[in-house]
Amino acid sequence: MTDWNEQTSILYQDEFILVVDKPSGLLVHPFKEASNERDNLMALMRDRLGQWVYPVHRIDRPVSGIVIFGFSGEVVSKIKEHWGDKTLTQKQYIALARGQITEPGCFDFELGNDKKVRQVAITNYRPLYNFDDTTLVQVSIETGRKHQIRRHFSRRMQCLVGDTAYGKGILNERYRQDYNLHRIFLHAWKLTLNHPVTGKQMSFTCPLRTELLETLKAKGMSDFTCLD
């Protein structure tokens, strides 16, 4: 059984907000398809701190990295007021995408929601490091559609390594066999926002998980200054 508590760390905490490094494989909050209510980050933090926490957003279960909570509904509402304002809130990810990406770009085609309604979706990216079969990319999103990053890259035939929903089975299997990578290579890396009470701009960075760094090292990457 996975010890989620051991794999989860607090990046920042004050009396209003909590910023957490979520491991891959853990839900942010419970939902009806999940059978075990305890296996989620919200309950884990509630039990660790002895008080209720409320998620501002969520990242997909297989994705690791930054998740922010408020200690009250009012704080969460205040953060959400500016969550979609790219001048005040920036969300950056690190991903490993199939193929060669040599120039920065933007995916701006619409994505359907669960009711098949088309919605505006904007994903910006820039290459950080090129391997023979893949490219390490920095990704920033201006919208927050379901599986947005994964779907955008997949639609351009540059699916993310380890993505079992939108990726390539052959590619995923090779990374499992050659690099022992059994998860998606997508990590919520940086978050910048204004504090909901003080108004002060705050920036948080969540270093890549060990299994992701080990994959990059095994592929020959030795200079990690692009991830500072």
N, CA, C and O of each residue as an XYZ file, in Angstrom:
912
protein
N       0.842     -1.200      0.000
C       0.000      0.000      0.000
C       0.883      1.259      0.000
O       1.865      1.340      0.738
N       0.518      2.227     -0.832
C       1.299      3.454     -0.940
C       1.121      4.332      0.297
O       0.001      4.549      0.759
N       2.233      4.832      0.826
C       2.178      5.768      1.951
C       2.119      7.184      1.379
O       3.151      7.828      1.190
N       0.910      7.661      1.107
C       0.754      8.975      0.499
C       1.265     10.083      1.405
O       1.770     11.094      0.916
N       1.146      9.913      2.701
C       1.592     10.944      3.627
C       3.095     11.173      3.506
O       3.571     12.307      3.557
N       3.824     10.085      3.345
C       5.277     10.175      3.216
C       5.678     10.840      1.907
O       6.715     11.500      1.837
N       4.865     10.669      0.873
C       5.199     11.194     -0.448
C       4.703     12.617     -0.681
O       4.975     13.208     -1.726
N       3.985     13.160      0.279
C       3.381     14.485      0.120
C       4.062     15.491      1.037
O       4.228     15.238      2.231
N       4.457     16.631      0.480
C       5.144     17.638      1.291
C       4.462     18.996      1.159
O       3.851     19.309      0.137
N       4.582     19.789      2.211
C       4.034     21.144      2.231
C       5.112     22.113      1.755
O       6.208     22.156      2.314
N       4.797     22.885      0.723
C       5.730     23.867      0.182
C       5.614     25.214      0.891
O       6.604     25.931      1.037
N       4.409     25.553      1.326
C       4.186     26.839      2.002
C       2.885     26.755      2.797
O       1.926     26.101      2.388
N       2.880     27.433      3.941
C       1.667     27.480      4.753
C       1.644     28.762      5.569
O       2.646     29.130      6.181
N       0.506     29.440      5.579
C       0.274     30.513      6.534
C      -1.152     30.340      7.064
O      -1.740     29.273      6.890
N      -1.705     31.341      7.691
C      -3.029     31.158      8.297
C      -4.166     31.167      7.283
O      -5.317     30.903      7.631
N      -3.835     31.477      6.005
C      -4.888     31.582      4.995
C      -4.781     30.536      3.884
O      -5.797     30.037      3.400
N      -3.557     30.206      3.480
C      -3.378     29.307      2.339
C      -2.385     28.193      2.655
O      -1.571     28.296      3.573
N      -2.480     27.132      1.870
C      -1.603     25.973      1.985
C      -1.208     25.554      0.577
O      -2.068     25.357     -0.282
N       0.095     25.418      0.339
C       0.601     25.005     -0.972
C       1.310     23.670     -0.803
O       2.208     23.536      0.027
N       0.903     22.687     -1.593
C       1.335     21.306     -1.388
C       1.925     20.731     -2.671
O       1.496     21.072     -3.773
N       2.913     19.854     -2.513
C       3.481     19.074     -3.616
C       2.756     17.729     -3.655
O       2.984     16.871     -2.803
N       1.886     17.551     -4.644
C       1.098     16.318     -4.767
C       1.871     15.256     -5.546
O       2.442     15.556     -6.595
N       1.897     14.022     -5.050
C       2.525     12.945     -5.811
C       1.614     12.445     -6.928
O       0.394     12.598     -6.862
N       2.209     11.853     -7.938
C       1.438     11.210     -9.000
C       0.641     10.047     -8.424
O       1.143      9.299     -7.584
N      -0.605      9.897     -8.878
C      -1.432      8.780     -8.442
C      -2.442      9.111     -7.368
O      -3.292      8.282     -7.043
N      -2.368     10.307     -6.811
C      -3.263     10.701     -5.718
C      -4.282     11.721     -6.217
O      -3.915     12.698     -6.869
N      -5.552     11.498     -5.914
C      -6.599     12.463     -6.232
C      -6.433     13.726     -5.393
O      -5.930     13.669     -4.271
N      -6.857     14.867     -5.938
C      -6.859     16.099     -5.151
C      -8.007     16.081     -4.148
O      -7.821     16.439     -2.985
N      -9.178     15.670     -4.589
C     -10.342     15.595     -3.701
C     -11.202     14.413     -4.118
O     -11.080     13.937     -5.246
N     -12.067     13.928     -3.237
C     -12.883     12.753     -3.568
C     -13.930     13.084     -4.620
O     -14.390     14.222     -4.718
N     -14.299     12.083     -5.403
C     -15.413     12.218     -6.320
C     -16.127     10.880     -6.398
O     -15.635      9.877     -5.880
N     -17.269     10.862     -7.036
C     -18.167      9.712     -6.905
C     -17.586      8.402     -7.425
O     -17.971      7.333     -6.952
N     -16.650      8.463     -8.409
C     -16.082      7.228     -8.921
C     -15.000      6.654     -8.009
O     -14.607      5.497     -8.161
N     -14.518      7.457     -7.062
C     -13.447      6.991     -6.173
C     -14.048      6.200     -5.014
O     -14.983      6.653     -4.354
N     -13.501      5.022     -4.784
C     -14.085      4.139     -3.776
C     -13.581      4.417     -2.364
O     -14.274      4.126     -1.389
N     -12.374      4.980     -2.249
C     -11.786      5.182     -0.928
C     -11.631      6.672     -0.661
O     -10.731      7.311     -1.206
N     -12.490      7.222      0.161
C     -12.493      8.665      0.423
C     -11.181      9.146      1.022
O     -10.829     10.316      0.876
N     -10.461      8.272      1.687
C      -9.216      8.675      2.332
C      -8.093      8.898      1.325
O      -7.149      9.638      1.603
N      -8.189      8.271      0.170
C      -7.118      8.386     -0.808
C      -7.257      9.657     -1.636
O      -7.446      9.596     -2.851
N      -7.163     10.796     -0.981
C      -7.167     12.067     -1.698
C      -6.401     13.100     -0.884
O      -6.301     13.010      0.339
N      -5.870     14.073     -1.593
C      -4.984     15.058     -0.974
C      -5.709     15.928      0.046
O      -5.142     16.267      1.085
N      -6.940     16.287     -0.236
C      -7.691     17.139      0.683
C      -7.850     16.472      2.049
O      -7.619     17.105      3.080
N      -8.243     15.198      2.058
C      -8.403     14.478      3.324
C      -7.065     14.276      4.019
O      -6.972     14.348      5.244
N      -6.028     14.022      3.223
C      -4.694     13.816      3.789
C      -4.217     15.063      4.531
O      -3.704     14.966      5.646
N      -4.387     16.236      3.914
C      -3.969     17.485      4.544
C      -4.864     17.838      5.732
O      -4.388     18.360      6.740
N      -6.148     17.552      5.609
C      -7.063     17.798      6.727
C      -6.635     17.004      7.961
O      -6.605     17.533      9.072
N      -6.309     15.745      7.755
C      -5.919     14.899      8.883
C      -4.546     15.279      9.430
O      -4.319     15.225     10.639
N      -3.639     15.660      8.544
C      -2.297     16.027      9.004
C      -2.323     17.307      9.821
O      -1.639     17.410     10.840
N      -3.108     18.283      9.382
C      -3.117     19.595     10.035
C      -4.195     19.727     11.103
O      -4.146     20.634     11.933
N      -5.161     18.825     11.080
C      -6.237     18.895     12.058
C      -7.231     20.004     11.801
O      -7.875     20.489     12.731
N      -7.367     20.416     10.542
C      -8.357     21.424     10.184
C      -8.750     21.250      8.722
O      -8.016     20.648      7.939
N      -9.898     21.775      8.369
C     -10.397     21.626      7.015
C      -9.585     22.469      6.037
O      -9.154     23.577      6.356
N      -9.388     21.927      4.854
C      -8.756     22.665      3.760
C      -9.661     22.550      2.537
O     -10.385     21.568      2.372
N      -9.607     23.577      1.680
C     -10.508     23.639      0.528
C      -9.687     23.898     -0.735
O      -8.986     24.906     -0.813
N      -9.762     23.008     -1.723
C      -8.934     23.168     -2.918
C      -9.378     24.339     -3.781
O     -10.571     24.541     -4.008
N      -8.407     25.108     -4.258
C      -8.679     26.195     -5.194
C      -8.846     25.629     -6.601
O      -9.623     26.153     -7.400
N      -8.124     24.577     -6.895
C      -8.102     23.974     -8.230
C      -7.738     22.511     -8.046
O      -7.607     22.035     -6.918
N      -7.576     21.803     -9.144
C      -7.076     20.440     -9.056
C      -6.177     20.156    -10.249
O      -6.279     20.814    -11.284
N      -5.308     19.184    -10.101
C      -4.547     18.658    -11.218
C      -4.904     17.179    -11.340
O      -5.319     16.551    -10.366
N      -4.743     16.635    -12.528
C      -5.157     15.260    -12.782
C      -4.449     14.281    -11.855
O      -3.326     14.520    -11.412
N      -5.119     13.191    -11.575
C      -4.577     12.177    -10.668
C      -3.156     11.732    -11.028
O      -2.318     11.647    -10.131
N      -2.845     11.442    -12.302
C      -1.489     10.972    -12.609
C      -0.429     12.067    -12.625
O       0.762     11.773    -12.730
N      -0.847     13.324    -12.523
C       0.076     14.459    -12.583
C       0.569     14.791    -11.179
O      -0.185     14.688    -10.212
N       1.827     15.188    -11.069
C       2.391     15.604     -9.781
C       2.566     17.117     -9.756
O       2.450     17.788    -10.782
N       2.848     17.645     -8.554
C       3.206     19.046     -8.455
C       2.298     19.897     -7.589
O       1.590     19.394     -6.716
N       2.331     21.203     -7.850
C       1.721     22.206     -6.979
C       0.195     22.156     -6.981
O      -0.451     22.148     -8.028
N      -0.353     22.122     -5.772
C      -1.794     22.299     -5.554
C      -1.954     23.287     -4.404
O      -1.269     23.176     -3.386
N      -2.853     24.250     -4.563
C      -3.060     25.248     -3.515
C      -4.449     25.086     -2.892
O      -5.441     24.865     -3.586
N      -4.485     25.202     -1.573
C      -5.723     25.131     -0.798
C      -5.911     26.435     -0.034
O      -4.950     27.158      0.232
N      -7.154     26.724      0.312
C      -7.452     27.788      1.255
C      -7.970     27.173      2.542
O      -8.502     26.063      2.533
N      -7.818     27.886      3.643
C      -8.336     27.398      4.921
C      -9.778     27.841      5.173
O     -10.344     27.567      6.232
N     -10.365     28.529      4.190
C     -11.779     28.897      4.285
C     -12.332     29.059      2.880
O     -11.586     29.269      1.924
N     -13.651     28.961      2.769
C     -14.291     29.161      1.479
C     -14.108     30.576      0.968
O     -14.021     30.799     -0.239
N     -14.048     31.538      1.888
C     -13.865     32.933      1.492
C     -12.507     33.147      0.833
O     -12.399     33.872     -0.156
N     -11.478     32.520      1.379
C     -10.133     32.634      0.805
C     -10.101     32.010     -0.584
O      -9.528     32.579     -1.514
N     -10.713     30.847     -0.721
C     -10.755     30.178     -2.025
C     -11.463     31.058     -3.054
O     -10.990     31.196     -4.182
N     -12.576     31.645     -2.677
C     -13.320     32.518     -3.589
C     -12.486     33.716     -4.012
O     -12.537     34.139     -5.167
N     -11.718     34.263     -3.076
C     -10.871     35.415     -3.383
C      -9.794     35.043     -4.396
O      -9.533     35.804     -5.327
N      -9.171     33.888     -4.226
C      -8.147     33.447     -5.175
C      -8.763     33.206     -6.547
O      -8.178     33.570     -7.568
N      -9.931     32.602     -6.572
C     -10.576     32.270     -7.843
C     -11.004     33.500     -8.630
O     -11.207     33.418     -9.841
N     -11.146     34.638     -7.957
C     -11.504     35.871     -8.656
C     -10.489     36.203     -9.738
O     -10.841     36.764    -10.776
N      -9.226     35.858     -9.496
C      -8.160     36.197    -10.441
C      -7.494     34.958    -11.036
O      -6.446     35.066    -11.672
N      -8.090     33.792    -10.836
C      -7.452     32.545    -11.270
C      -7.262     32.495    -12.789
O      -6.286     31.923    -13.274
N      -8.183     33.089    -13.530
C      -8.079     33.067    -14.983
C      -7.416     34.295    -15.579
O      -7.354     34.431    -16.801
N      -6.919     35.191    -14.737
C      -6.265     36.418    -15.203
C      -4.770     36.161    -15.334
O      -4.060     36.085    -14.332
N      -4.291     36.026    -16.573
C      -2.891     35.660    -16.785
C      -1.919     36.749    -16.349
O      -0.731     36.476    -16.186
N      -2.395     37.980    -16.157
C      -1.504     39.038    -15.678
C      -1.240     38.914    -14.183
O      -0.255     39.455    -13.679
N      -2.117     38.204    -13.472
C      -1.972     38.061    -12.023
C      -1.643     36.637    -11.588
O      -0.996     36.433    -10.561
N      -2.085     35.663    -12.359
C      -1.888     34.259    -11.994
C      -1.253     33.505    -13.149
O      -1.807     33.459    -14.247
N      -0.094     32.916    -12.903
C       0.592     32.123    -13.933
C       0.794     30.697    -13.432
O       1.266     30.474    -12.317
N       0.424     29.734    -14.285
C       0.552     28.310    -13.955
C       1.460     27.658    -14.982
O       1.140     27.634    -16.170
N       2.590     27.130    -14.535
C       3.571     26.541    -15.438
C       3.802     25.070    -15.104
O       3.805     24.663    -13.942
N       3.992     24.297    -16.160
C       4.215     22.860    -16.044
C       5.487     22.470    -16.788
O       5.967     23.201    -17.654
N       6.019     21.309    -16.434
C       7.103     20.682    -17.182
C       6.566     19.368    -17.735
O       5.945     18.588    -17.013
N       6.812     19.129    -19.028
C       6.310     17.913    -19.670
C       7.362     17.358    -20.622
O       8.248     18.078    -21.084
N       7.249     16.078    -20.903
C       8.090     15.425    -21.902
C       7.172     14.980    -23.029
O       6.322     14.108    -22.848
N       7.357     15.594    -24.205
C       6.454     15.375    -25.330
C       7.133     14.595    -26.451
O       8.342     14.700    -26.654
N       6.355     13.832    -27.156
C       6.834     13.016    -28.271
C       7.338     13.897    -29.414
O       6.728     14.915    -29.741
N       8.453     13.496    -30.013
C       8.963     14.170    -31.194
C       9.824     15.382    -30.890
O      10.144     15.671    -29.737
N      10.190     16.085    -31.956
C      11.063     17.247    -31.855
C      10.254     18.540    -31.890
O       9.511     18.796    -32.837
N      10.409     19.340    -30.856
C       9.809     20.669    -30.797
C      10.965     21.651    -30.700
O      11.718     21.629    -29.727
N      11.112     22.503    -31.689
C      12.293     23.371    -31.755
C      11.986     24.848    -31.535
O      12.899     25.641    -31.307
N      10.716     25.222    -31.601
C      10.343     26.625    -31.440
C       9.192     26.754    -30.442
O       8.373     25.844    -30.316
N       9.131     27.880    -29.738
C       7.973     28.118    -28.873
C       6.697     28.188    -29.703
O       6.732     28.505    -30.892
N       5.581     27.892    -29.068
C       4.322     27.934    -29.795
C       3.132     28.008    -28.868
O       3.267     28.110    -27.649
N       1.958     27.953    -29.480
C       0.709     28.054    -28.725
C      -0.349     27.164    -29.366
O      -0.552     27.210    -30.579
N      -1.013     26.368    -28.563
C      -2.195     25.635    -29.004
C      -3.408     26.449    -28.568
O      -3.573     26.734    -27.382
N      -4.248     26.818    -29.516
C      -5.399     27.646    -29.154
C      -6.709     27.111    -29.721
O      -7.694     27.844    -29.813
N      -6.722     25.833    -30.102
C      -7.971     25.282    -30.623
C      -8.883     24.850    -29.477
O      -8.420     24.438    -28.414
N     -10.160     24.952    -29.715
C     -11.156     24.687    -28.678
C     -11.189     23.213    -28.293
O     -10.849     22.338    -29.089
N     -11.605     22.961    -27.060
C     -11.761     21.603    -26.552
C     -13.180     21.428    -26.027
O     -13.741     22.339    -25.417
N     -13.755     20.257    -26.265
C     -15.103     19.987    -25.787
C     -15.109     19.596    -24.319
O     -14.179     18.948    -23.841
N     -16.151     19.988    -23.607
C     -16.288     19.572    -22.209
C     -17.091     18.272    -22.134
O     -17.347     17.644    -23.161
N     -17.485     17.869    -20.939
C     -18.215     16.607    -20.767
C     -19.555     16.606    -21.493
O     -20.088     15.546    -21.821
N     -20.099     17.799    -21.744
C     -21.369     17.902    -22.469
C     -21.144     18.181    -23.951
O     -22.076     18.505    -24.687
N     -19.872     18.047    -24.379
C     -19.473     18.222    -25.779
C     -19.678     19.650    -26.279
O     -19.869     19.886    -27.472
N     -19.635     20.587    -25.352
C     -19.683     22.000    -25.706
C     -18.256     22.475    -25.926
O     -17.397     22.271    -25.069
N     -17.993     23.110    -27.072
C     -16.644     23.579    -27.380
C     -16.301     24.788    -26.520
O     -17.100     25.715    -26.382
N     -15.078     24.767    -25.934
C     -14.641     25.853    -25.064
C     -13.263     26.347    -25.497
O     -12.431     25.576    -25.976
N     -13.042     27.635    -25.320
C     -11.730     28.213    -25.617
C     -10.681     27.570    -24.718
O     -10.903     27.403    -23.519
N      -9.540     27.211    -25.297
C      -8.440     26.607    -24.531
C      -7.122     27.124    -25.096
O      -6.888     27.052    -26.303
N      -6.268     27.642    -24.229
C      -4.994     28.222    -24.673
C      -3.848     27.619    -23.875
O      -3.802     27.718    -22.648
N      -2.922     26.990    -24.599
C      -1.748     26.352    -24.000
C      -0.498     26.868    -24.695
O      -0.325     26.661    -25.896
N       0.374     27.537    -23.953
C       1.644     28.016    -24.494
C       2.765     27.055    -24.108
O       2.721     26.439    -23.043
N       3.762     26.929    -24.970
C       4.865     26.013    -24.674
C       6.167     26.532    -25.282
O       6.163     27.291    -26.251
N       7.263     26.109    -24.695
C       8.582     26.389    -25.274
C       9.508     25.226    -24.954
O       9.467     24.682    -23.851
N      10.342     24.843    -25.914
C      11.247     23.713    -25.694
C      12.380     24.083    -24.750
O      12.904     25.196    -24.794
N      12.751     23.136    -23.895
C      13.868     23.318    -22.971
C      15.057     22.441    -23.335
O      16.209     22.836    -23.156
N      14.770     21.242    -23.850
C      15.849     20.281    -24.136
C      15.320     19.245    -25.124
O      14.241     18.683    -24.936
N      16.104     19.000    -26.187
C      15.719     18.016    -27.195
C      16.478     16.709    -27.027
O      17.708     16.693    -26.978
N      15.729     15.613    -26.940
C      16.302     14.274    -26.971
C      16.081     13.704    -28.372
O      15.535     14.385    -29.240
N      16.498     12.472    -28.590
C      16.344     11.896    -29.922
C      14.882     11.637    -30.281
O      14.499     11.766    -31.443
N      14.076     11.278    -29.307
C      12.686     10.902    -29.576
C      11.658     11.816    -28.930
O      10.468     11.714    -29.230
N      12.091     12.697    -28.056
C      11.168     13.519    -27.275
C      11.763     14.901    -27.014
O      12.941     15.147    -27.273
N      10.927     15.792    -26.498
C      11.365     17.142    -26.146
C      10.839     17.505    -24.762
O       9.655     17.337    -24.468
N      11.733     18.002    -23.922
C      11.329     18.527    -22.619
C      10.799     19.937    -22.845
O      11.492     20.777    -23.418
N       9.573     20.200    -22.397
C       8.950     21.490    -22.659
C       8.441     22.137    -21.375
O       8.026     21.464    -20.432
N       8.489     23.460    -21.374
C       7.834     24.249    -20.334
C       6.482     24.674    -20.887
O       6.399     25.191    -22.001
N       5.438     24.459    -20.123
C       4.077     24.716    -20.586
C       3.390     25.685    -19.634
O       3.503     25.550    -18.416
N       2.684     26.655    -20.182
C       1.864     27.541    -19.355
C       0.455     27.567    -19.932
O       0.273     27.572    -21.150
N      -0.529     27.582    -19.060
C      -1.914     27.553    -19.521
C      -2.637     28.832    -19.121
O      -2.460     29.351    -18.019
N      -3.459     29.328    -20.049
C      -4.267     30.516    -19.790
C      -5.706     30.150    -19.462
O      -6.471     30.978    -18.968
N      -6.066     28.903    -19.741
C      -7.393     28.387    -19.413
C      -7.206     27.064    -18.687
O      -6.097     26.529    -18.657
N      -8.258     26.535    -18.111
C      -8.129     25.310    -17.322
C      -9.145     24.257    -17.715
O      -9.940     23.818    -16.884
N      -9.129     23.848    -18.973
C     -10.064     22.828    -19.435
C      -9.611     21.433    -18.997
O      -8.444     21.216    -18.672
N     -10.553     20.503    -18.997
C     -10.261     19.137    -18.569
C      -9.171     18.519    -19.441
O      -9.292     18.469    -20.665
N      -8.108     18.051    -18.795
C      -6.985     17.394    -19.479
C      -6.415     18.268    -20.603
O      -5.956     17.756    -21.624
N      -6.451     19.578    -20.407
C      -6.114     20.513    -21.483
C      -4.743     20.277    -22.095
O      -4.630     20.130    -23.311
N      -3.704     20.238    -21.278
C      -2.347     20.072    -21.801
C      -2.224     18.743    -22.528
O      -1.678     18.687    -23.630
N      -2.718     17.694    -21.934
C      -2.614     16.357    -22.510
C      -3.345     16.273    -23.849
O      -2.834     15.683    -24.801
N      -4.523     16.852    -23.924
C      -5.319     16.800    -25.157
C      -4.726     17.672    -26.250
O      -4.710     17.278    -27.416
N      -4.238     18.850    -25.889
C      -3.642     19.725    -26.891
C      -2.415     19.082    -27.532
O      -2.289     19.074    -28.757
N      -1.521     18.549    -26.724
C      -0.319     17.931    -27.289
C      -0.669     16.685    -28.096
O      -0.067     16.433    -29.140
N      -1.620     15.919    -27.629
C      -2.019     14.709    -28.347
C      -2.615     15.040    -29.710
O      -2.351     14.340    -30.689
N      -3.410     16.094    -29.781
C      -4.038     16.485    -31.043
C      -3.006     16.898    -32.084
O      -3.273     16.835    -33.284
N      -1.842     17.314    -31.635
C      -0.766     17.704    -32.550
C       0.240     16.563    -32.742
O       1.352     16.772    -33.225
N      -0.174     15.365    -32.355
C       0.665     14.169    -32.508
C       1.967     14.286    -31.725
O       2.976     13.687    -32.097
N       1.944     15.051    -30.649
C       3.112     15.211    -29.782
C       2.712     14.854    -28.349
O       2.991     15.592    -27.403
N       2.056     13.713    -28.218
C       1.505     13.283    -26.933
C       2.579     13.214    -25.853
O       3.769     13.100    -26.150
N       2.151     13.283    -24.614
C       3.081     13.258    -23.495
C       3.480     11.829    -23.155
O       2.664     10.910    -23.219
N       4.733     11.660    -22.798
C       5.244     10.353    -22.385
C       4.484      9.879    -21.146
O       4.294     10.639    -20.197
N       4.055      8.629    -21.165
C       3.381      8.044    -20.014
C       1.899      8.328    -19.911
O       1.257      7.912    -18.947
N       1.340      9.032    -20.891
C      -0.087      9.351    -20.851
C      -0.885      8.160    -21.379
O      -0.891      7.894    -22.581
N      -1.551      7.451    -20.484
C      -2.288      6.249    -20.881
C      -3.648      6.571    -21.492
O      -4.277      5.695    -22.085
N      -4.110      7.805    -21.357
C      -5.411      8.188    -21.914
C      -5.292      8.765    -23.318
O      -6.119      8.463    -24.178
N      -4.284      9.587    -23.562
C      -4.160     10.278    -24.842
C      -2.833      9.990    -25.548
O      -2.574     10.537    -26.620
N      -2.009      9.156    -24.969
C      -0.671      8.928    -25.494
C      -0.548      7.738    -26.419
O      -1.544      7.186    -26.889
N       0.701      7.349    -26.674
C       1.032      6.232    -27.553
C       1.508      5.057    -26.710
O       2.468      5.180    -25.949
N       0.833      3.918    -26.848
C       1.176      2.749    -26.050
C       2.595      2.272    -26.252
O       3.258      1.870    -25.297
N       3.073      2.313    -27.495
C       4.436      1.855    -27.787
C       5.454      2.747    -27.089
O       6.422      2.257    -26.506
N       5.234      4.057    -27.151
C       6.140      5.005    -26.493
C       6.121      4.808    -24.983
O       7.173      4.787    -24.345
N       4.950      4.667    -24.420
C       4.831      4.479    -22.971
C       5.517      3.201    -22.520
O       6.199      3.181    -21.495
N       5.336      2.142    -23.283
C       5.947      0.863    -22.926
C       7.468      0.957    -22.975
O       8.153      0.393    -22.121
N       7.995      1.663    -23.963
C       9.449      1.812    -24.056
C      10.004      2.547    -22.841
O      11.066      2.196    -22.328
N       9.288      3.560    -22.387
C       9.765      4.305    -21.215
C       9.606      3.500    -19.935
O      10.379      3.675    -18.992
N       8.621      2.629    -19.893
C       8.510      1.735    -18.735
C       9.667      0.741    -18.709
O      10.266      0.498    -17.661
N       9.972      0.177    -19.860
C      11.015     -0.839    -19.937
C      12.417     -0.250    -19.817
O      13.255     -0.778    -19.086
N      12.673      0.845    -20.535
C      14.031      1.398    -20.601
C      14.366      2.346    -19.450
O      15.526      2.451    -19.051
N      13.359      3.032    -18.917
C      13.626      4.068    -17.911
C      12.838      3.872    -16.619
O      12.904      4.709    -15.719
N      12.104      2.785    -16.524
C      11.326      2.475    -15.320
C      10.371      3.615    -14.956
O      10.141      3.891    -13.779
N       9.820      4.270    -15.977
C       8.879      5.366    -15.751
C       7.458      4.833    -15.901
O       7.042      4.461    -16.998
N       6.728      4.798    -14.816
C       5.394      4.206    -14.801
C       4.318      5.255    -14.531
O       3.326      4.970    -13.861
N       4.510      6.446    -15.042
C       3.556      7.531    -14.827
C       3.674      8.516    -15.982
O       4.591      8.423    -16.798
N       2.750      9.450    -16.043
C       2.829     10.486    -17.055
C       3.942     11.474    -16.704
O       4.145     11.801    -15.534
N       4.656     11.941    -17.718
C       5.690     12.957    -17.496
C       5.041     14.334    -17.649
O       5.181     14.997    -18.677
N       4.341     14.736    -16.616
C       3.703     16.051    -16.548
C       3.691     16.473    -15.089
O       3.197     15.752    -14.222
N       4.243     17.659    -14.828
C       4.460     18.104    -13.452
C       4.091     19.573    -13.330
O       4.576     20.405    -14.097
N       3.227     19.895    -12.361
C       2.861     21.288    -12.082
C       4.034     21.946    -11.360
O       4.254     21.702    -10.174
N       4.771     22.765    -12.066
C       6.106     23.206    -11.673
C       6.122     24.528    -10.908
O       6.747     24.632     -9.852
N       5.433     25.536    -11.445
C       5.464     26.863    -10.826
C       4.068     27.474    -10.781
O       3.234     27.245    -11.657
N       3.848     28.250     -9.739
C       2.589     28.973     -9.595
C       2.883     30.357     -9.039
O       3.542     30.497     -8.010
N       2.389     31.371     -9.727
C       2.523     32.755     -9.273
C       1.128     33.349     -9.129
O       0.297     33.221    -10.028
N       0.878     33.992     -8.010
C      -0.425     34.610     -7.765
C      -0.292     35.664     -6.680
O       0.718     35.728     -5.980
N      -1.316     36.485     -6.549
C      -1.359     37.455     -5.462
C      -2.001     36.816     -4.237
O      -3.007     36.115     -4.345
N      -1.413     37.065     -3.081
C      -1.970     36.512     -1.846
C      -3.392     37.034     -1.659
O      -3.625     38.231     -1.829
N      -4.344     36.176     -1.316
C      -5.748     36.593     -1.241
C      -6.063     37.609     -0.144
O      -7.102     38.267     -0.196
N      -5.184     37.742      0.841
C      -5.434     38.672      1.950
C      -4.491     39.870      1.901
O      -4.937     41.013      1.991
N      -3.198     39.617      1.761
C      -2.219     40.711      1.769
C      -2.079     41.387      0.411
O      -1.660     42.542      0.333
N      -2.425     40.675     -0.661
C      -2.260     41.211     -2.004
C      -0.848     41.092     -2.539
O      -0.595     41.441     -3.692
N       0.080     40.606     -1.723
C       1.470     40.470     -2.140
C       1.614     39.374     -3.186
O       1.021     38.302     -3.066
N       2.423     39.659     -4.229
C       2.672     38.630     -5.240
C       3.559     37.537     -4.657
O       4.577     37.820     -4.025
N       3.165     36.293     -4.873
C       3.908     35.153     -4.358
C       4.164     34.180     -5.500
O       3.322     33.995     -6.379
N       5.343     33.560     -5.473
C       5.698     32.587     -6.499
C       6.226     31.325     -5.834
O       7.085     31.386     -4.953
N       5.711     30.195     -6.257
C       6.101     28.905     -5.690
C       6.662     28.010     -6.792
O       6.155     27.989     -7.913
N       7.717     27.275     -6.451
C       8.321     26.321     -7.378
C       8.351     24.953     -6.730
O       8.721     24.812     -5.564
N       7.961     23.950     -7.494
C       7.939     22.571     -7.008
C       8.907     21.753     -7.865
O       8.593     21.459     -9.019
N      10.073     21.379     -7.334
C      11.064     20.640     -8.123
C      10.491     19.346     -8.690
O       9.567     18.758     -8.128
N      11.056     18.919     -9.810
C      10.619     17.663    -10.415
C      10.782     16.505     -9.441
O      11.727     16.467     -8.653
N       9.863     15.579     -9.506
C       9.935     14.364     -8.700
C      11.129     13.513     -9.131
O      11.589     13.587    -10.270
N      11.617     12.702     -8.189
C      12.808     11.890     -8.423
C      12.685     11.038     -9.668
O      13.629     10.964    -10.455
N      11.535     10.384     -9.870
C      11.384      9.489    -11.012
C      11.469     10.231    -12.343
O      11.886      9.655    -13.347
N      11.075     11.506    -12.357
C      11.176     12.302    -13.572
C      12.616     12.734    -13.820
O      13.110     12.658    -14.945
N      13.282     13.184    -12.769
C      14.695     13.561    -12.899
C      15.551     12.378    -13.317
O      16.444     12.522    -14.153
N      15.290     11.218    -12.746
C      16.073     10.027    -13.089
C      15.881      9.646    -14.549
O      16.816      9.176    -15.198
N      14.691      9.844    -15.062
C      14.448      9.575    -16.482
C      15.275     10.505    -17.355
O      15.891     10.062    -18.325
N      15.294     11.787    -17.021
C      16.077     12.751    -17.796
C      17.565     12.431    -17.733
O      18.262     12.515    -18.744
N      18.050     12.067    -16.561
C      19.463     11.707    -16.416
C      19.801     10.471    -17.236
O      20.842     10.413    -17.889
N      18.916      9.485    -17.197
C      19.151      8.244    -17.942
C      19.161      8.487    -19.446
O      19.782      7.729    -20.191
N      18.484      9.530    -19.895
C      18.468      9.869    -21.314
C      19.635     10.751    -21.714
O      19.777     11.103    -22.885
N      20.484     11.114    -20.736
C      21.700     11.842    -21.051
C      21.708     13.306    -20.688
O      22.685     13.996    -20.978
N      20.666     13.807    -20.067
C      20.630     15.216    -19.671
C      21.433     15.402    -18.392
O      21.237     14.673    -17.419
N      22.336     16.376    -18.391
C      23.184     16.606    -17.221
C      23.104     18.042    -16.706
O      23.428     18.303    -15.547
N      22.679     18.968    -17.553
C      22.560     20.372    -17.163
C      21.084     20.682    -16.913
O      20.267     20.662    -17.833
N      20.760     20.969    -15.651
C      19.364     21.183    -15.287
C      19.068     22.641    -14.943
O      18.084     22.928    -14.261
N      19.906     23.556    -15.405
C      19.693     24.970    -15.098
C      18.381     25.489    -15.699
O      17.814     26.458    -15.195
N      17.901     24.859    -16.759
C      16.639     25.287    -17.363
C      15.453     25.017    -16.451
O      14.353     25.513    -16.696
N      15.672     24.232    -15.396
C      14.596     23.894    -14.461
C      14.696     24.663    -13.152
O      13.965     24.379    -12.203
N      15.603     25.642    -13.098
C      15.755     26.447    -11.885
C      14.549     27.361    -11.695
O      14.494     28.118    -10.725
